[in-house]
């Protein structure tokens, strides 16, 4: 029966006869009983060759007349002692491939080629990269947590246990730098983020757990950003309560009242008047008035750049640019205990539109009008789009305000979205059509710069041509020159 089988059976017996009786019998049995006789014969032969290799005897050339077929692009080798070179091994090192084993025979990639996922040997430049287990085709870019991974390029990699640094060397993973605002900081470096200090430790920022002051921002033509970071626009001619939470006018620890002073044909705001029990901030000066009710709250004043800072002993801080911008800062002890146009400071922006009757509404006008100091004052209404009313100013306003979205503020863009501030800047610059061009435009840009500063990025954006600082030797009438009708 054996002689009636294929010529492969004869080759099987002739190759291994005389070496061992055990292997010829197994070869004959497998070949005669296998549907694919040649494959079974080749497997038996390989088993015998492997047994010889374990004894230190390497057999080669025996596949010249049989079992020599390999898939296209692969070649046959008689002495394979390490893992097959694959495309995946270029991106993800396999520690088990560092170990040599008893040589075996088989089909492998040769001449500097690597096996891809489809079983074809390709050059390294045609290999994909592997990122978190998934293949990334050559040339593609991967985004991960705001970081941009460079295009897939096969080549040299760091030894196992080390990682590449930005200088082209290999370092321990714990010595890797940290990234903040797209900047690289070496291990053990420290940065300031709001009121906390953060240190780079083992590739991560470890920050102090201080609770920072809450900030409410009011600036320009009725633009608000509440303590809980809810932005909205509201502009009326009355006096309005910014921070206060009691139906009793003599109660509470503080009270701040704002009044817009309009200018321009569209009713835009060119300045603000800010009042609390002892102080009135208006017309670029501070007036002290006598408080006749409640407990006296001591405070101190100091100048910080263009801002006047008022610090009260009860935890209230006012930062005023002496024009249209006011920052109200509160200690964390006030959380959930305030209300008014700055919201309730409870960490939830969704309920900031709480009216004087303590009901949450969705309409800005209903919310804002409820905080009028005098009920007899007329309700505020929606204003027309100033750029539509003054189309001749629109292109100028867009050109001036583009500094917010320009390279000058690029380090801040990932931390503070510039789009809302740019839109507000264009709105206010269009509205200032009867003077005050500089104040409207500069206030809008300065508000974005301050928001960047709060986020830990200091931007030097003023110049002799853009909102330059006034000093005593310069005229106070200096202003930007906008287009005229």
C-alpha positions in Angstrom: 0.0 0.0 0.0 2.9 2.4 0.7 4.4 2.0 -2.8 1.0 3.0 -4.3 1.1 6.4 -2.6 2.8 9.5 -4.0 6.5 9.9 -4.6 6.6 12.1 -1.5 6.2 9.0 0.6 9.3 7.5 -1.0 11.3 10.7 -0.3 10.2 10.7 3.3 11.5 7.2 3.9 14.7 7.7 1.9 15.7 10.9 3.8 15.3 9.6 7.3 16.0 5.8 6.9 19.0 4.8 8.9 18.8 7.6 11.5 16.0 6.3 13.7 13.4 3.7 13.5 10.9 5.8 15.4 10.7 8.7 13.0 10.3 6.7 9.8 7.4 4.8 11.3 5.7 8.0 12.4 6.3 9.6 9.0 4.9 6.5 7.2 1.8 6.4 9.4 1.0 10.2 9.2 1.6 10.3 5.4 -0.6 7.3 4.7 -3.5 8.4 6.9 -3.5 12.2 6.1 -5.8 13.8 3.5 -2.9 16.2 2.6 -0.2 13.6 2.5 2.7 15.9 1.5 1.9 18.4 4.3 1.9 15.7 6.9 5.1 14.2 5.5 6.8 17.7 5.7 5.7 18.1 9.3 7.2 14.7 10.2 10.4 15.6 8.5 10.6 18.9 10.3 10.0 17.1 13.6 13.0 14.9 12.9 15.2 17.8 11.8 14.3 19.7 15.0 15.2 16.6 17.1 18.6 16.6 15.3 19.1 20.3 16.0 18.5 19.7 19.7 21.5 17.3 19.6 23.6 19.9 17.9 23.3 18.5 14.4 22.0 21.0 11.8 20.5 19.4 8.6 20.2 21.6 5.5 19.3 21.1 1.9 16.8 18.3 2.5 14.0 20.4 1.1 15.5 20.8 -2.4 13.2 18.1 -3.8 10.2 18.3 -1.5 8.5 20.6 1.0 10.2 23.7 -0.5 7.1 25.9 -1.2 6.9 29.2 0.7 4.3 32.0 0.2 5.2 34.7 -2.1 7.8 37.2 -0.7 9.0 34.7 2.0 12.0 32.5 1.7 12.9 29.1 3.3 15.5 29.0 6.1 16.9 25.9 7.8 18.1 27.7 10.9 15.6 30.1 12.5 16.6 30.8 16.1 14.8 34.1 16.9 11.3 35.6 16.4 10.1 36.5 12.9 10.8 40.2 12.1 7.4 41.8 11.9 6.0 45.3 11.3 4.5 45.2 14.8 7.9 44.6 16.4 9.0 48.0 15.1 6.4 49.8 17.2 5.8 47.4 20.1 8.8 45.6 21.4 8.3 41.9 22.4 10.7 41.0 25.2 10.3 37.3 24.4 12.0 37.9 21.0 15.2 38.8 22.9 15.7 35.1 23.7 17.3 32.7 21.2 15.9 29.2 20.8 16.9 25.9 19.2 17.0 26.5 15.4 14.0 25.5 13.4 13.2 25.5 9.7 10.5 27.5 8.0 9.5 30.5 5.9 10.8 33.9 6.9 11.2 37.4 5.6 14.7 38.2 4.4 16.8 41.1 3.0 15.7 43.6 5.6 11.9 43.1 5.1 9.3 42.7 7.8 6.1 40.6 7.9 2.9 42.8 7.9 -0.5 41.8 9.2 -1.5 40.3 5.8 1.4 37.9 5.8 3.5 39.7 3.2 7.1 40.8 3.7 7.5 44.6 3.1 10.1 47.2 3.6 10.1 49.1 6.9 8.9 52.3 5.1 5.7 50.4 4.1 5.0 49.1 7.6 2.2 50.6 9.7 2.7 51.9 13.2 0.8 50.4 16.1 -0.8 52.7 18.6 -2.7 51.2 21.6 -3.1 48.0 19.7 -4.5 49.5 16.5 -2.6 49.8 13.2 -1.9 53.3 11.9 -1.0 53.5 8.2 2.3 55.2 7.2 2.0 59.0 7.1 -1.1 59.3 9.4 -1.2 61.6 12.4 -2.6 60.5 15.8 -4.1 62.9 18.5 -3.9 61.8 22.1 -5.1 64.0 25.0 -4.3 67.2 23.0 -0.8 65.9 22.0 0.0 65.5 18.3 2.0 62.3 17.6 4.2 62.6 14.6 3.6 60.8 11.4 4.3 57.0 11.4 8.0 56.6 10.5 9.7 53.2 11.0 13.3 53.1 12.2 15.4 53.0 15.4 13.7 52.7 18.7 14.9 52.9 22.3 15.9 49.7 24.1 13.3 48.0 26.1 12.6 49.9 29.4 13.7 53.2 28.0 11.8 55.9 26.1 12.9 58.6 23.7 13.3 62.2 24.9 12.9 65.4 22.9 16.7 65.6 22.4 17.0 62.3 20.5 18.3 60.3 23.5 16.8 57.5 25.6 15.9 58.0 29.2 14.0 56.2 32.0 10.2 56.8 31.9 10.2 58.4 35.3 12.6 61.1 34.0 10.2 62.1 31.2 9.1 65.8 31.2 5.6 67.1 31.7 3.5 69.1 29.2 1.5 72.1 30.1 -0.1 74.4 27.5 2.0 72.7 24.8 5.2 73.6 26.6 7.7 71.0 27.9 8.9 71.1 31.5 11.7 68.9 32.9 11.1 66.5 35.8 10.9 68.3 39.1 9.9 71.6 37.4 7.2 73.7 39.1 4.5 75.9 37.6 1.8 78.1 38.9 -1.8 77.2 37.9 -4.2 79.8 39.4 -3.6 79.7 43.1 -1.9 76.2 43.1 1.7 75.1 42.6 2.2 72.1 40.4 5.3 69.9 40.3 6.4 67.5 37.5 6.8 64.1 39.1 7.1 60.9 37.1 5.6 62.5 34.0 2.5 63.8 35.9 1.7 67.2 37.5 1.2 66.9 41.2 -0.6 70.1 42.4 -1.3 71.5 45.8 -4.9 71.3 46.9 -5.6 75.0 47.5 -9.2 76.2 46.8 -8.8 79.3 44.6 -10.9 82.4 44.8 -14.0 82.4 42.7 -14.1 85.2 40.1 -17.0 87.0 38.4 -16.1 89.2 35.5 -18.2 92.1 34.2 -16.8 94.1 31.3 -17.6 96.1 28.2 -21.1 96.4 26.8 -22.9 94.3 29.4 -20.8 91.1 29.3 -20.8 88.8 32.3 -18.9 85.7 33.3 -20.3 84.3 36.5 -18.5 82.7 39.4 -19.5 79.3 37.9 -18.1 80.3 34.4 -21.5 81.0 32.7 -21.2 83.7 30.1 -24.1 85.9 29.0 -24.8 89.5 27.8 -27.2 91.9 29.6 -27.3 95.6 29.3 -29.7 98.0 31.0 -29.7 101.6 32.2 -30.5 100.9 35.9 -28.5 100.0 38.9 -28.2 96.2 39.3 -27.1 94.0 42.2 -24.1 91.9 41.4 -23.6 90.0 44.6 -26.1 89.9 47.5 -28.4 87.2 48.8 -31.1 88.5 51.2 -34.4 90.2 50.9 -33.4 92.4 53.8 -31.5 95.4 52.5 -29.6 95.8 55.8 -28.5 92.2 56.0 -25.6 90.3 54.4 -21.8 90.8 54.6 -21.4 92.9 51.4 -23.4 94.4 48.6 -22.1 95.4 45.1 -24.1 97.5 42.7 -23.3 98.2 39.1 -24.6 100.9 36.7 -23.8 101.1 33.0 -23.0 104.5 31.6 -24.1 104.4 27.9 -22.6 106.1 24.9 -22.7 105.7 21.2 -25.8 105.8 19.0 -26.5 102.1 19.7 -26.5 102.5 23.5 -23.3 100.7 24.1 -21.5 101.0 27.5 -18.4 103.2 27.7 -17.9 103.1 31.4 -19.3 101.6 34.6 -20.1 102.8 38.1 -19.5 100.3 40.8 -20.8 100.8 44.4 -20.6 99.0 47.7 -21.3 100.3 51.1 -18.2 102.4 51.5 -16.9 102.9 47.9 -18.0 104.3 44.6 -15.9 103.4 41.6 -16.7 105.7 38.7 -15.1 108.2 36.3 -11.6 106.7 36.8 -11.6 107.5 40.5 -12.7 106.0 43.8 -14.8 107.9 46.3 -15.2 106.9 49.9 -18.7 107.3 51.4 -20.0 106.9 55.0 -21.8 103.6 55.6 -24.7 104.2 58.0 -25.9 100.6 58.6 -24.4 97.3 59.5 -20.9 96.4 60.5 -17.9 98.4 59.1 -15.7 96.2 56.9 -12.1 97.4 56.7 -10.3 97.3 53.4 -7.0 98.2 51.8 -6.2 99.6 48.4 -3.3 99.1 46.1 -2.5 99.5 42.4 -1.6 96.4 40.3 -0.6 97.5 36.8 -3.6 99.2 35.2 -5.9 97.8 37.9 -7.0 99.2 41.2 -7.4 96.4 43.8 -9.7 96.7 46.8 -9.3 93.9 49.4 -11.9 93.7 52.1 -11.2 91.8 55.4 -14.4 89.7 54.8 -12.9 87.9 51.8 -14.1 90.2 49.0 -11.6 91.4 46.4 -12.5 94.0 43.7 -10.2 94.4 40.7 -11.1 97.5 38.6 -9.5 98.9 35.5 -11.0 102.3 36.2 -13.1 102.0 33.1 -15.5 99.3 32.0 -14.1 96.1 33.7 -14.6 94.8 37.2 -13.4 91.4 38.6 -15.2 90.4 41.8 -13.3 87.7 43.7 -14.6 85.8 46.7 -13.2 83.4 49.2 -14.5 79.8 49.0 -16.5 80.4 52.2 -19.0 82.4 50.1 -19.8 79.4 47.9 -23.6 78.9 47.6 -24.2 82.1 49.7 -24.4 84.8 47.1 -26.8 85.7 44.3 -27.4 88.4 41.7 -26.0 89.0 38.3 -22.8 87.0 39.1 -24.8 83.8 39.9 -24.9 81.8 43.1 -21.3 80.4 43.2 -22.3 76.8 43.9 -20.2 75.1 41.2 -23.2 74.6 38.9 -23.5 77.0 36.0 -27.0 75.6 35.0 -28.8 77.4 37.9 -27.0 80.7 37.7 -30.0 82.5 36.2 -31.7 82.7 39.6 -34.0 85.6 40.0 -34.6 87.8 43.1 -37.5 85.5 44.0 -35.1 82.5 43.9 -36.6 80.8 40.9 -34.3 79.6 38.1 -35.3 80.9 34.6 -33.9 80.4 31.2 -34.4 84.0 29.8 -31.5 86.4 30.3 -33.7 89.5 30.3 -36.1 88.0 33.0 -33.1 87.1 35.1 -31.2 90.4 34.7 -34.3 92.7 35.2 -35.2 90.9 38.4 -32.0 92.3 40.0 -32.8 96.0 39.3 -32.2 98.0 42.4 -35.2 100.2 41.8 -38.5 98.5 40.7 -39.6 101.8 39.0 -36.6 101.6 36.6 -37.5 100.5 33.0 -36.7 96.9 32.1 -33.8 96.3 29.7 -34.6 95.0 26.2 -32.7 93.3 23.5 -30.4 95.6 21.6 -29.9 95.5 17.8 -26.7 94.0 16.5 -24.3 97.0 16.4 -22.3 95.6 13.4 -25.5 95.5 11.4 -26.4 99.1 12.6 -22.9 100.3 11.8 -21.7 98.1 8.8 -19.0 100.6 7.9 -17.2 99.6 11.2 -17.5 95.8 10.9 -14.4 95.1 8.9 -12.3 97.5 11.1 -13.6 95.8 14.2 -12.8 92.4 12.9 -9.3 93.4 11.9 -8.6 95.0 15.3 -10.0 92.2 17.3 -8.2 89.5 15.3 -5.3 89.9 17.8 -7.3 87.7 20.2 -7.2 84.7 17.7 -3.7 85.6 16.5 -0.3 84.1 17.3 0.1 86.7 20.1 -2.3 84.7 22.3 -1.5 81.2 20.9 -0.2 80.0 24.2 -3.5 80.8 25.8 -5.8 79.3 23.1 -5.7 75.7 24.5 -6.7 76.9 27.9 -9.2 79.7 27.3 -11.4 79.5 24.2 -10.8 82.8 22.3 -14.0 82.6 20.1 -16.4 84.2 22.6 -14.0 86.9 23.5 -13.4 87.7 19.8 -17.1 87.9 19.1 -17.6 90.3 22.1 -14.7 92.4 21.0 -16.2 92.8 17.5 -19.6 93.6 18.9 -18.2 96.3 21.2 -15.8 97.8 18.6 -18.8 98.2 16.2 -20.9 99.8 18.9 -18.5 102.5 19.9 -19.4 104.9 17.1 -19.3 108.2 18.9 -15.8 108.0 20.5 -14.4 105.6 23.0 -13.0 103.3 20.3 -9.9 102.6 22.3 -11.7 101.8 25.5 -14.2 99.4 23.9 -11.6 97.5 21.9 -8.9 97.5 24.5 -11.2 96.5 27.3 -12.3 93.5 25.3 -8.8 92.4 24.5 -7.7 93.1 28.1 -10.5 90.9 29.4 -9.2 87.9 27.3 -5.7 88.6 28.5 -6.9 88.6 32.1 -8.7 85.3 31.6 -5.4 83.9 30.2 -3.6 85.2 33.3 -6.2 83.5 35.5 -5.5 80.2 33.7 -1.7 80.6 34.3 -0.6 82.2 31.0 0.8 85.7 30.9 0.6 87.3 27.5 2.4 90.5 26.6 0.1 91.9 23.9 0.2 95.7 24.3 2.4 97.8 22.1 2.9 101.4 21.1 0.3 100.7 18.3 -2.1 98.5 20.2 -3.6 99.8 23.4 -0.4 101.3 24.8 -0.3 102.1 28.4 -1.0 105.7 29.4 1.4 107.4 31.8 1.4 110.8 33.4 3.2 112.4 30.5 0.7 111.2 27.9 -2.6 112.8 27.2 -5.7 111.0 28.6 -7.5 111.7 25.4 -5.4 109.1 23.5 -7.7 106.7 21.8 -7.8 104.2 18.9 -8.7 105.7 15.6 -11.7 103.9 14.1 -13.4 104.4 10.8 -15.9 107.3 10.4 -19.1 107.4 8.4 
